[in-house]
């Protein structure tokens, strides 16, 4: 959405920058002509309280973040701004615009105090003993932009409250880490003599369901924070919290046009759609043209170009008009604060006889203005006293445990990464129990006898600080997130009037706490991509709740909606102020595979390295690194086997359907044998390391393989004979058994199943190819007298007899698996899997129609060409038409598209298509010619097609195409969005079966250092490259990835001189403006990563560049 200074009619406009701060002016964007409320017809302005007779005085109670309650005396007709300024004055708060005053109406709906309206006219605010909550209003995505320590301290209090009330979901390890920072800030360094066991933590309430196991984890983390000051612990807490997907997210219940319950939330990046607590969509500010409301309808109007919707308006329904307008106002304020450089205050003090809608606009400072204001007005501040409000009682609170810190240091004096935790490593338990995404009753800490967070001098305002005479006990009700039913109008329970956060409150059911992991598709969350310091995903390890989440409603449909006659058109901000979130952010930045509810992971902060010292160069043994590659890829392979042998076996349970029995019986002996192989490889590498690692004398590794391979060969032969039957049985059961289909789909949504299940079925065949390639590398490296050469040669010969059938069978297996997966992605063409049909290529092209060029996904097989479009609601591809290939002709077009276009003649109609580049055109042309020839050679074999018109179906009546022929594709399921078919759609590229078979031979695992974008630090991650995608883990033992980066369309090569990396063995990945730098430990490892990634990246601008004698050479472009 755009920011500007123009106005349109009498509606007013929101400005982005002061005066001439921007050189380019953009079209004005105005608010909606929304239906006025009854109160909107009344004058909104009042005379300043100082210039009129004293009116009715109100004693307003304000609940502070430290749980103290302060009473302020204000006139009932005073503007909300008067009260807010008094609160900020008492706190001596400089960065005040991050905060606000919140209150609830009789139905529990949360509102922000409108600073431009009289207090007596605030919607839903009771004037009888009014109670408001001072809390964070705008959660900054980068805590480093908070200049004052005191502001960061208040943010920490808000995070503590959100965590304790269950509003910020995370797994147990993440909760323990955040809690440990809280303890470090309040108690100081861990001392064994003071804290002999975890019971010193029982006086705190960190999470709704706190137990001894969690307290032990908190204590272990607390031990690692020795030396951190309270300010450093605060910063670390915020750095960790900001990675949570629900950091700052407040849910608002709504429904889509098919009456499916949803939750809407607004944040710095845009408007987010949740189902229960699973993120299913994000509308970024960059792609929103206008927002409006009309009665209880909330409408988002999108920019028409390339956002992936058939219509440009998305519509949601709230419970009532007040709830709808309330969310609309919050969207206006968030957009103004985060997206605009400045906003122009438009006067609302006028009498309106005929209202054209709400005149509400954000009236405070923008984030950019706050940063500039604080830097211009910064002064060293007095000390403040930290609160212990999260303790159950004050009995354990002593002066010795309270840190007084000086509020005088700018954030610029502190590093922006978590401090003193470079060695922090949190282990992941296989069955770690997490915390629910919210709780039926919020935690209420004792208000009695706890010190307040105040400045040590008296405020000059009429206020009275009071403390609650009683405390509300924290409840221990347990419930499962699977039982949450999101409905409109859900209110907070009476047991917790102090809960300031918005959102739905789950029913207070007492259900057992499940240890089953969340089954969400987090591929929609970008994890590591950031821009200009405002993207929270710089090292975005997002956190997930470990409880099960209710699956997405199978009936949730595409959000295509009707336009409205009025909108709020937000002002535009320049690109330097905030990152533009585009539709490709999902694919182009590293995706959080869990999505934050986030990260199901275990380590919150990966090992951070600063400037790594240069190591002296030695003569390294290449065999050591080959052996290390064998071990690392073996670890990944064993985990892939366990996806079926452990996780899938547990999913199907004791019943073990007949369809699964063959697969499980074949995979079990492989998993057992390779478990022993992993142990022996680890022991050999450990012994190698003790002798000096790569600098040691010649080591041996092939003898370990030779010991294990002969017993493994019969198992592999049996698997080779049976795996095709497994694929066929799985496909048949998926089509015919609805119960099995549901089980299959649910399993693939689990984070541990990071690839399609059919890919895991084929992993044993892939591994045999890898063994052969690795042994050949060893033989090529070994000299004739090397002690390991004989064993290596014997092991290679042992595999030879088996490799011939593997190579012959793998192409058929990959073809069948691909057809099965595409069948589940395509709606409207059931007969895709047929004997003799071969997959050749799929990819994105532009198809010409009466509407112009439109994005279409094409699927080329040996006998037929399908063209489809992707549904935004379920991420499946709906068939528009198909063309049998017998008799098809290809022609080069003339005119503008002669370089990138093709004309495909079939039957009585021609398809005119265009691709992204001449190279892409050549690929399609060659494969089309191959497929046409295969169709001719096939003869008159009859294949059943659907009743689609082969060449006459048009995009204009696509809504009717295939509606009566969907067959088994009746359920709309959320698909994995980082598979090649979806990446090709987003990146306008394609892949072929040849590419897939090449990728099978190029798989790699190992540790990489990923460079942070805003600093010189490096983050150590375990990385797995497979299926054209990088998967990122905190460590090699993690069960599922933190994030993924699909590489189709990326270029790879050494960093350029202007990148100023200054490190050895660094390679650069780039797609458009998305750039990543990764560093490895050796020349061999560098060349291997370059080799395998080069096999997956397309449109290369440079030849793959390898290191020779520790030098970097850039080859010229062709």
MARROPA-727460 format. One record per residue (C-alpha): x, y, z. Coordinates in steps of 0.1 Angstrom, whole numbers, padded with zeros to 4 digits, always signed. Layout:
BEGIN
XYZ ...
//
This chain:
BEGIN
+0000+0000+0000 +0012+0035-0008 +0020+0064+0014 +0015+0100+0001 +0005+0135+0011 -0024+0140-0013 -0060+0141-0003 -0090+0130-0022 -0124+0147-0017 -0134+0151+0019 -0121+0117+0029 -0086+0128+0039 -0054+0108+0032 -0026+0093+0051 +0008+0108+0043 +0041+0089+0041 +0066+0116+0045 +0068+0151+0056 +0065+0176+0029 +0090+0170+0002 +0107+0140+0018 +0100+0120-0012 +0108+0131-0047 +0082+0110-0065 +0045+0115-0058 +0021+0086-0060 -0016+0085-0065 -0036+0093-0034 -0050+0065-0014 -0081+0071+0006 -0101+0054+0033 -0133+0035+0027 -0167+0051+0025 -0177+0028+0053 -0211+0027+0068 -0212+0053+0096 -0220+0043+0131 -0247+0061+0150 -0221+0079+0170 -0203+0091+0139 -0230+0117+0132 -0221+0135+0165 -0194+0161+0166 -0161+0145+0174 -0142+0176+0185 -0141+0192+0219 -0125+0223+0232 -0093+0219+0250 -0099+0211+0287 -0078+0241+0297 -0101+0266+0279 -0135+0255+0292 -0152+0250+0325 -0142+0220+0345 -0165+0191+0336 -0172+0157+0351 -0140+0141+0364 -0132+0105+0360 -0110+0083+0381 -0094+0061+0355 -0075+0030+0365 -0046+0021+0344 -0031-0014+0348 +0007-0010+0341 +0029-0037+0326 +0044-0044+0360 +0009-0052+0372 +0006-0021+0393 -0026-0001+0390 -0024+0037+0388 -0054+0060+0391 -0055+0091+0369 -0080+0120+0373 -0092+0133+0339 -0122+0151+0326 -0147+0128+0309 -0147+0151+0279 -0110+0152+0277 -0093+0138+0246 -0079+0103+0249 -0045+0119+0242 -0046+0137+0275 -0048+0105+0295 -0022+0088+0274 +0002+0117+0278 -0003+0116+0316 +0006+0079+0317 +0037+0085+0295 +0047+0115+0316 +0045+0094+0348 +0067+0068+0332 +0090+0094+0317 +0087+0075+0285 +0105+0089+0255 +0096+0062+0228 +0059+0065+0237 +0043+0058+0204 +0051+0021+0206 +0026+0018+0234 -0011+0024+0239 -0040+0021+0263 -0063-0008+0257 -0097-0016+0272 -0125-0042+0268 -0162-0037+0261 -0189-0057+0278 -0185-0085+0252 -0148-0088+0257 -0137-0071+0225 -0104-0053+0229 -0101-0017+0217 -0073+0008+0216 -0081+0042+0232 -0086+0066+0204 -0064+0095+0212 -0084+0119+0190 -0117+0112+0206 -0131+0123+0240 -0129+0096+0267 -0166+0098+0272 -0172+0088+0235 -0149+0058+0233 -0168+0029+0219 -0175+0003+0245 -0156+0020+0274 -0175+0020+0306 -0175+0053+0324 -0182+0035+0357 -0148+0027+0373 -0131+0025+0339 -0101+0002+0336 -0075+0004+0309 -0043-0015+0303 -0010+0001+0293 +0007-0022+0269 +0027-0025+0237 +0007-0015+0207 +0033-0019+0179 +0056-0048+0183 +0088-0038+0165 +0102-0066+0143 +0137-0054+0153 +0143-0048+0190 +0176-0032+0180 +0156-0002+0169 +0145+0005+0204 +0170+0031+0215 +0163+0032+0253 +0170+0004+0277 +0138+0014+0296 +0117+0009+0264 +0132-0025+0259 +0125-0033+0295 +0088-0025+0290 +0088-0046+0258 +0102-0075+0279 +0074-0071+0304 +0049-0074+0276 +0066-0105+0262 +0066-0120+0297 +0029-0113+0300 +0021-0128+0265 +0042-0159+0273 +0025-0164+0307 -0009-0160+0292 -0003-0185+0265 -0006-0159+0237 +0029-0165+0224 +0031-0202+0215 +0064-0219+0214 +0078-0253+0222 +0091-0262+0256 +0128-0256+0248 +0120-0221+0234 +0099-0213+0265 +0127-0224+0287 +0152-0203+0269 +0131-0171+0271 +0123-0178+0308 +0160-0182+0315 +0166-0147+0301 +0138-0134+0324 +0155-0150+0354 +0189-0137+0344 +0176-0101+0342 +0158-0104+0376 +0181-0127+0396 +0215-0122+0380 +0240-0149+0375 +0233-0184+0385 +0251-0195+0418 +0250-0231+0428 +0252-0222+0465 +0221-0199+0462 +0202-0221+0438 +0210-0258+0446 +0180-0270+0426 +0152-0258+0403 +0128-0248+0432 +0140-0212+0431 +0120-0209+0399 +0088-0220+0414 +0081-0185+0427 +0078-0174+0390 +0050-0181+0366 +0064-0182+0331 +0039-0203+0312 +0004-0216+0318 +0014-0252+0325 +0047-0249+0343 +0061-0280+0357 +0094-0293+0373 +0108-0305+0340 +0105-0271+0325 +0120-0255+0355 +0150-0278+0352 +0155-0267+0316 +0152-0231+0326 +0179-0236+0353 +0202-0253+0327 +0198-0224+0304 +0203-0199+0333 +0237-0214+0340 +0248-0204+0305 +0240-0168+0309 +0267-0160+0334 +0280-0124+0329 +0250-0110+0312 +0237-0078+0325 +0200-0072+0328 +0201-0050+0297 +0218-0078+0277 +0193-0104+0290 +0164-0081+0280 +0178-0078+0245 +0184-0115+0242 +0148-0121+0253 +0134-0098+0227 +0157-0113+0200 +0144-0147+0208 +0107-0137+0211 +0106-0118+0179 +0113-0150+0160 +0081-0165+0173 +0054-0164+0146 +0028-0152+0172 +0051-0124+0185 +0028-0094+0187 -0001-0113+0170 -0035-0107+0184 -0063-0128+0169 -0096-0114+0157 -0122-0140+0149 -0138-0138+0114 -0152-0160+0087 -0146-0163+0050 -0174-0162+0024 -0180-0199+0028 -0185-0194+0066 -0152-0211+0075 -0140-0198+0109 -0107-0179+0107 -0086-0156+0127 -0073-0123+0113 -0043-0104+0127 -0024-0074+0117 +0014-0070+0121 +0042-0049+0107 +0043-0068+0074 +0006-0068+0066 -0026-0087+0074 -0023-0123+0083 -0049-0150+0081 -0050-0180+0105 -0071-0210+0108 -0070-0218+0145 -0034-0208+0151 -0020-0220+0118 -0010-0193+0094 -0026-0199+0060 -0021-0166+0042 -0004-0132+0044 -0014-0101+0026 +0016-0078+0026 +0013-0041+0026 +0032-0039-0006 +0004-0058-0024 -0026-0042-0007 -0042-0013-0026 -0071-0004-0002 -0088-0017+0029 -0123-0010+0038 -0152-0022+0059 -0189-0021+0052 -0210-0031+0081 -0196-0064+0092 -0177-0071+0060 -0140-0064+0059 -0125-0060+0024 -0089-0061+0012 -0084-0048-0023 -0052-0060-0039 -0030-0046-0067 -0042-0064-0098 -0008-0074-0111 +0006-0108-0104 -0007-0115-0069 -0021-0149-0078 -0058-0141-0073 -0085-0143-0100 -0102-0113-0084 -0085-0083-0067 -0108-0081-0036 -0107-0105-0006 -0136-0104+0018 -0140-0115+0054 -0170-0114+0078 -0169-0103+0114 -0195-0109+0141 -0207-0073+0140 -0199-0039+0127 -0181-0028+0158 -0157-0058+0156 -0151-0052+0119 -0144-0015+0123 -0122-0021+0153 -0100-0044+0132 -0100-0020+0103 -0088+0008+0126 -0060-0014+0138 -0049-0021+0103 -0049+0016+0095 -0027+0023+0125 -0002-0005+0119 +0002+0005+0083 +0007+0041+0092 +0032+0032+0119 +0054+0006+0101 +0049+0014+0065 +0049+0052+0063 +0078+0077+0067 +0054+0102+0082 +0016+0108+0084 -0003+0139+0080 -0027+0147+0108 -0061+0153+0093 -0085+0173+0115 -0115+0153+0127 -0130+0183+0146 -0159+0190+0123 -0196+0185+0123 -0208+0162+0096 -0244+0162+0085 -0239+0136+0058 -0210+0114+0066 -0190+0096+0038 -0176+0071+0063 -0151+0070+0091 -0125+0097+0092 -0102+0078+0114 -0065+0080+0106 -0034+0071+0125 -0022+0103+0142 +0010+0094+0161 +0046+0092+0150 +0057+0066+0126 +0085+0042+0135 +0109+0061+0113 +0099+0094+0131 +0104+0078+0165 +0139+0067+0157 +0148+0101+0144 +0131+0119+0173 +0148+0098+0200 +0182+0103+0185 +0177+0140+0184 +0164+0142+0219 +0183+0115+0236 +0196+0123+0271 +0212+0100+0297 +0184+0089+0321 +0182+0080+0357 +0181+0045+0370 +0149+0025+0372 +0140-0004+0394 +0130-0037+0378 +0097-0053+0387 +0093-0088+0401 +0056-0089+0391 +0059-0124+0377 +0066-0139+0411 +0037-0156+0429 +0046-0137+0460 +0072-0113+0473 +0085-0137+0499 +0115-0146+0478 +0121-0111+0465 +0152-0096+0481 +0171-0065+0474 +0201-0085+0464 +0182-0101+0436 +0171-0068+0420 +0193-0053+0394 +0194-0016+0390 +0206-0006+0357 +0214+0027+0342 +0191+0038+0314 +0217+0058+0297 +0231+0037+0269 +0218+0037+0234 +0211+0004+0217 +0239+0013+0193 +0263+0004+0221 +0251-0032+0222 +0254-0059+0196 +0222-0068+0178 +0226-0106+0182 +0220-0126+0214 +0249-0122+0237 +0271-0146+0256 +0254-0176+0241 +0277-0186+0213 +0279-0221+0227 +0242-0223+0235 +0228-0256+0223 +0194-0269+0234 +0188-0305+0228 +0156-0316+0212 +0138-0345+0228 +0120-0367+0204 +0088-0364+0223 +0091-0329+0237 +0059-0316+0251 +0051-0280+0243 +0027-0254+0254 -0007-0247+0240 -0011-0218+0217 -0033-0200+0242 -0049-0209+0275 -0083-0209+0290 -0073-0188+0319 -0044-0164+0319 -0017-0164+0346 -0022-0136+0371 +0007-0128+0393 +0006-0113+0427 +0002-0076+0428 +0008-0073+0465 +0042-0063+0478 +0060-0062+0445 +0082-0033+0436 +0070-0012+0407 +0090-0003+0376 +0093+0034+0382 +0118+0061+0379 +0134+0073+0411 +0118+0107+0412 +0083+0119+0416 +0061+0124+0385 +0043+0158+0381 +0009+0144+0373 -0022+0138+0392 -0020+0101+0397 -0022+0077+0426 -0003+0044+0424 -0022+0016+0441 -0017-0021+0444 -0042-0049+0442 -0051-0063+0476 -0054-0098+0463 -0039-0118+0436 -0056-0140+0411 -0044-0176+0411 -0029-0190+0379 -0050-0218+0366 -0036-0251+0356 -0063-0262+0332 -0049-0283+0304 -0064-0284+0270 -0054-0295+0235 -0053-0271+0206 -0071-0296+0186 -0102-0287+0206 -0101-0250+0198 -0131-0238+0179 -0125-0203+0167 -0157-0183+0169 -0165-0146+0168 -0171-0127+0200 -0151-0150+0223 -0144-0132+0255 -0118-0136+0282 -0129-0155+0312 -0139-0135+0343 -0111-0152+0362 -0086-0130+0344 -0097-0094+0340 -0061-0084+0338 -0055-0101+0305 -0048-0072+0281 -0042-0091+0249 -0067-0096+0222 -0078-0128+0206 -0100-0157+0211 -0099-0176+0243 -0102-0213+0240 -0127-0232+0261 -0115-0242+0295 -0116-0279+0288 -0096-0303+0309 -0080-0325+0283 -0048-0344+0285 -0018-0327+0271 -0007-0344+0239 +0029-0350+0230 +0022-0354+0193 +0040-0328+0173 +0023-0300+0154 +0012-0309+0120 +0014-0277+0102 +0028-0265+0069 +0051-0237+0078 +0064-0233+0044 +0047-0200+0043 +0070-0184+0066 +0103-0170+0054 +0129-0175+0080 +0163-0161+0070 +0155-0133+0046 +0157-0097+0057 +0160-0062+0043 +0171-0029+0057 +0170-0040+0093 +0132-0043+0096 +0127-0079+0086 +0123-0102+0116 +0137-0131+0096 +0174-0123+0097 +0181-0154+0117 +0145-0163+0120 +0143-0194+0140 +0106-0196+0145 +0090-0215+0173 +0062-0241+0173 +0039-0254+0198 +0043-0291+0203 +0006-0298+0208 -0015-0309+0179 -0033-0283+0159 -0067-0289+0144 -0062-0296+0107 -0072-0270+0081 -0109-0272+0072 -0112-0292+0041 -0138-0268+0028 -0118-0236+0030 -0119-0221-0004 -0102-0195-0024 -0106-0161-0010 -0120-0143-0040 -0144-0115-0031 -0165-0087-0043 -0153-0052-0047 -0166-0024-0025 -0173+0012-0033 -0150+0025-0007 -0116+0018+0007 -0088+0029+0029 -0059+0035+0007 -0028+0035+0028 +0001+0058+0020 +0033+0046+0003 +0066+0044+0019 +0099+0041+0002 +0116+0008-0001 +0145+0018+0022 +0122+0020+0051 +0107-0015+0051 +0110-0046+0031 +0085-0052+0004 +0068-0085+0010 +0060-0099-0024 +0041-0129-0035 +0074-0147-0041 +0086-0141-0006 +0074-0176+0003 +0096-0191-0024 +0124-0167-0026 +0133-0164+0010 +0140-0193+0033 +0107-0206+0045 +0099-0216+0080 +0087-0250+0077 +0069-0250+0107 +0057-0217+0105 +0061-0200+0135 +0039-0211+0153 +0071-0214+0149 +0096-0234+0150 +0092-0267+0162 +0127-0265+0167 +0147-0268+0196 +0174-0244+0194 +0163-0209+0193 +0196-0192+0185 +0221-0211+0165 +0258-0208+0173 +0268-0173+0164 +0303-0167+0153 +0320-0133+0151 +0351-0128+0132 +0366-0162+0128 +0404-0163+0131 +0424-0172+0101 +0437-0207+0104 +0472-0216+0092 +0472-0235+0060 +0483-0272+0061 +0483-0300+0037 +0449-0316+0043 +0440-0352+0034 +0411-0351+0010 +0401-0386+0021 +0392-0372+0055 +0366-0349+0039 +0352-0377+0017 +0349-0399+0048 +0331-0370+0065 +0307-0367+0036 +0300-0404+0039 +0291-0400+0075 +0271-0369+0072 +0250-0382+0043 +0246-0415+0061 +0231-0395+0091 +0206-0379+0068 +0198-0412+0051 +0192-0429+0085 +0168-0401+0095 +0150-0404+0061 +0145-0442+0068 +0132-0434+0102 +0105-0411+0087 +0089-0443+0074 +0102-0469+0100 +0094-0448+0131 +0071-0418+0123 +0049-0434+0096 +0047-0466+0115 +0035-0447+0146 +0010-0428+0124 -0006-0459+0111 -0006-0474+0145 -0012-0510+0155 -0037-0515+0127 -0010-0513+0100 -0033-0513+0069 -0025-0539+0043 -0013-0512+0020 +0015-0503+0044 +0026-0537+0056 +0049-0544+0026 +0066-0510+0029 +0072-0513+0067 +0085-0549+0064 +0109-0538+0037 +0122-0507+0054 +0127-0521+0089 +0158-0542+0082 +0174-0514+0063 +0169-0489+0091 +0183-0514+0116 +0214-0522+0095 +0221-0485+0087 +0218-0476+0124 +0248-0499+0131 +0266-0485+0101 +0262-0449+0114 +0277-0459+0148 +0308-0475+0131 +0313-0445+0109 +0311-0421+0138 +0336-0441+0157 +0360-0442+0128 +0357-0404+0123 +0362-0398+0160 +0394-0418+0159 +0405-0399+0128 +0398-0366+0146 +0419-0376+0176 +0448-0382+0153 +0446-0347+0138 +0416-0350+0114 +0425-0338+0079 +0462-0333+0089 +0466-0368+0102 +0484-0396+0084 +0465-0416+0058 +0432-0429+0073 +0408-0456+0063 +0371-0456+0058 +0363-0481+0030 +0369-0510+0054 +0339-0499+0074 +0317-0499+0043 +0331-0532+0032 +0321-0548+0065 +0285-0536+0062 +0278-0538+0025 +0278-0576+0019 +0250-0582+0045 +0231-0553+0032 +0230-0564-0005 +0203-0591+0000 +0181-0566+0018 +0185-0540-0010 +0178-0567-0036 +0145-0575-0019 +0137-0538-0016 +0145-0533-0053 +0121-0560-0062 +0093-0548-0040 +0094-0510-0040 +0074-0506-0073 +0046-0527-0058 +0047-0505-0027 +0042-0473-0048 +0014-0489-0068 -0004-0501-0036 +0000-0467-0019 -0015-0450-0050 -0044-0474-0053 -0052-0471-0015 -0050-0434-0017 -0076-0433-0045 -0100-0460-0032 -0097-0458+0006 -0108-0424+0020 -0096-0433+0055 -0061-0441+0042 -0062-0410+0021 -0068-0389+0052 -0041-0406+0071 -0017-0402+0042 -0024-0365+0038 -0022-0358+0075 +0012-0375+0078 +0026-0354+0049 +0016-0323+0068 +0039-0332+0097 +0071-0313+0098 +0091-0345+0100 +0078-0354+0066 +0097-0326+0048 +0094-0344+0014 +0066-0362-0003 +0062-0397+0011 +0070-0413-0022 +0104-0396-0022 +0112-0413+0011 +0102-0447-0005 +0128-0442-0032 +0156-0430-0008 +0172-0465-0006 +0178-0465-0043 +0192-0430-0042 +0216-0441-0014 +0231-0469-0035 +0239-0444-0062 +0256-0422-0036 +0277-0451-0023 +0289-0458-0058 +0298-0421-0064 +0316-0417-0031 +0337-0449-0035 +0347-0437-0070 +0358-0404-0054 +0380-0423-0029 +0395-0445-0057 +0403-0414-0077 +0420-0398-0048 +0439-0429-0035 +0473-0437-0048 +0482-0473-0058 +0498-0479-0024 +0472-0463-0002 +0463-0487+0027 +0426-0482+0021 +0426-0487-0017 +0421-0524-0017 +0391-0523+0006 +0377-0494-0014 +0381-0513-0047 +0365-0544-0032 +0335-0524-0018 +0330-0508-0052 +0331-0542-0070 +0306-0555-0044 +0281-0529-0055 +0286-0533-0093 +0262-0562-0098 +0234-0544-0080 +0239-0510-0097 +0228-0521-0131 +0192-0530-0121 +0191-0500-0099 +0199-0476-0127 +0174-0493-0150 +0146-0494-0124 +0151-0459-0109 +0138-0441-0140 +0106-0461-0139 +0102-0456-0102 +0108-0419-0103 +0083-0416-0132 +0056-0435-0112 +0063-0415-0081 +0061-0382-0100 +0028-0392-0117 +0013-0401-0083 +0024-0368-0068 +0012-0347-0097 -0022-0365-0096 -0026-0352-0061 -0016-0317-0072 -0039-0315-0102 -0077-0312-0099 -0099-0322-0129 -0078-0350-0145 -0081-0383-0127 -0065-0406-0152 -0030-0393-0149 -0013-0425-0138 -0015-0449-0167 +0007-0476-0180 +0031-0463-0206 +0027-0427-0198 +0059-0409-0190 +0064-0375-0174 +0087-0352-0194 +0085-0316-0181 +0064-0293-0161 +0067-0255-0157 +0052-0221-0159 +0044-0203-0191 +0022-0174-0202 -0007-0185-0223 -0024-0160-0247 -0062-0156-0245 -0087-0129-0251 -0078-0115-0217 -0042-0112-0227 -0013-0133-0214 -0021-0152-0183 +0001-0174-0161 -0005-0211-0166 +0012-0242-0154 +0019-0267-0181 +0024-0305-0176 +0040-0323-0206 +0037-0361-0207 +0046-0386-0234 +0011-0385-0249 -0006-0354-0236 -0001-0317-0227 -0021-0302-0198 -0024-0266-0189 -0037-0254-0155 -0038-0225-0131 -0032-0226-0094 -0060-0221-0069 -0049-0198-0041 -0072-0215-0015 -0058-0250-0017 -0026-0246-0037 -0038-0272-0062 -0038-0268-0100 -0072-0268-0118 -0071-0281-0153 -0081-0256-0180 -0076-0279-0210 -0056-0307-0224 -0041-0315-0258 -0033-0350-0271 +0001-0348-0288 -0005-0370-0318 -0005-0347-0348 +0006-0316-0329 +0029-0291-0346 +0052-0264-0332 +0058-0231-0349 +0081-0202-0341 +0060-0170-0338 +0067-0136-0353 +0067-0102-0337 +0074-0094-0301 +0075-0129-0287 +0096-0145-0315 +0125-0150-0290 +0106-0164-0260 +0074-0177-0276 +0060-0208-0293 +0028-0216-0311 +0014-0251-0305 -0011-0264-0331 -0034-0292-0322 -0068-0301-0336 -0086-0270-0346 -0069-0245-0323 -0035-0231-0316 -0020-0223-0282 +0003-0193-0281 +0027-0194-0251 +0056-0174-0239 +0084-0183-0215 +0108-0163-0194 +0139-0167-0215 +0152-0181-0248 +0170-0209-0229 +0137-0219-0213 +0120-0218-0247 +0147-0241-0261 +0141-0266-0233 +0103-0266-0239 +0107-0269-0276 +0131-0298-0275 +0109-0317-0250 +0077-0310-0269 +0093-0324-0301 +0104-0355-0282 +0070-0360-0267 +0053-0355-0301 +0076-0381-0316 +0069-0405-0287 +0031-0401-0293 +0035-0408-0330 +0056-0439-0323 +0030-0452-0298 +0005-0459-0324 -0032-0461-0318 -0031-0470-0282 -0063-0457-0266 -0060-0437-0235 -0091-0425-0216 -0092-0387-0212 -0117-0366-0194 -0145-0349-0211 -0126-0317-0216 -0124-0302-0250 -0090-0310-0262 -0081-0277-0278 -0112-0255-0275 -0115-0251-0237 -0108-0215-0229 -0098-0195-0199 -0130-0175-0200 -0152-0204-0189 -0125-0221-0168 -0148-0221-0137 -0169-0247-0154 -0141-0269-0166 -0137-0301-0148 -0164-0294-0121 -0182-0326-0129 -0151-0347-0133 -0130-0342-0103 -0134-0377-0091 -0112-0383-0061 -0100-0348-0060 -0130-0335-0041 -0111-0324-0010 -0091-0293-0010 -0060-0299+0011 -0031-0276+0019 -0002-0289-0002 +0035-0286+0004 +0045-0253-0012 +0082-0259-0016 +0079-0288-0040 +0092-0283-0075 +0058-0278-0091 +0050-0249-0068 +0085-0234-0070 +0082-0235-0108 +0049-0216-0106 +0064-0189-0085 +0097-0186-0103 +0084-0189-0139 +0107-0218-0147 +0104-0255-0154 +0121-0289-0147 +0122-0321-0166 +0125-0358-0157 +0162-0356-0167 +0167-0328-0141 +0150-0350-0115 +0172-0380-0122 +0203-0358-0121 +0192-0344-0087 +0190-0379-0074 +0228-0382-0078 +0235-0348-0063 +0225-0349-0027 +0246-0336+0002 +0245-0330+0039 +0268-0311+0063 +0274-0280+0084 +0275-0246+0068 +0280-0212+0082 +0253-0188+0069 +0262-0151+0070 +0239-0127+0087 +0228-0099+0065 +0232-0070+0088 +0263-0080+0107 +0296-0098+0101 +0285-0128+0122 +0280-0163+0109 +0253-0188+0120 +0262-0225+0121 +0234-0247+0106 +0231-0283+0095 +0221-0282+0059 +0206-0310+0037 +0204-0306+0000 +0179-0328-0018 +0151-0324-0043 +0163-0290-0056 +0161-0275-0021 +0182-0267+0009 +0168-0277+0042 +0182-0260+0074 +0184-0276+0108 +0200-0264+0140 +0219-0296+0144 +0223-0330+0127 +0201-0347+0153 +0171-0325+0148 +0141-0345+0135 +0127-0318+0111 +0140-0287+0094 +0137-0252+0106 +0134-0238+0071 +0139-0245+0034 +0153-0227+0004 +0142-0240-0030 +0171-0233-0054 +0153-0234-0088 +0162-0202-0105 +0191-0193-0082 +0226-0187-0094 +0256-0200-0075 +0292-0188-0075 +0319-0172-0055 +0312-0138-0039 +0321-0107-0059 +0347-0083-0048 +0321-0057-0039 +0305-0081-0015 +0334-0076+0009 +0332-0110+0024 +0369-0115+0032 +0367-0152+0040 +0378-0183+0023 +0355-0211+0010 +0324-0189+0007 +0298-0193-0021 +0270-0170-0030 +0234-0179-0038 +0213-0152-0056 +0179-0150-0071 +0169-0115-0081 +0175-0094-0050 +0177-0124-0026 +0213-0131-0017 +0228-0156+0007 +0264-0163+0016 +0275-0197+0029 +0309-0207+0042 +0324-0242+0044 +0355-0256+0061 +0376-0268+0032 +0384-0266-0004 +0370-0301-0011 +0337-0293+0008 +0335-0260-0011 +0338-0278-0045 +0312-0304-0035 +0286-0278-0025 +0292-0259-0057 +0289-0291-0077 +0256-0303-0063 +0240-0269-0061 +0250-0261-0097 +0232-0292-0108 +0199-0277-0094 +0202-0241-0102 +0190-0229-0136 +0196-0199-0158 +0233-0198-0147 +0251-0167-0156 +0285-0181-0148 +0300-0215-0151 +0304-0234-0119 +0336-0222-0104 +0358-0244-0083 +0388-0238-0061 +0423-0248-0071 +0451-0244-0047 +0430-0222-0024 +0424-0195-0049 +0391-0182-0062 +0388-0177-0099 +0358-0162-0116 +0352-0175-0151 +0339-0150-0177 +0304-0150-0189 +0295-0167-0221 
//
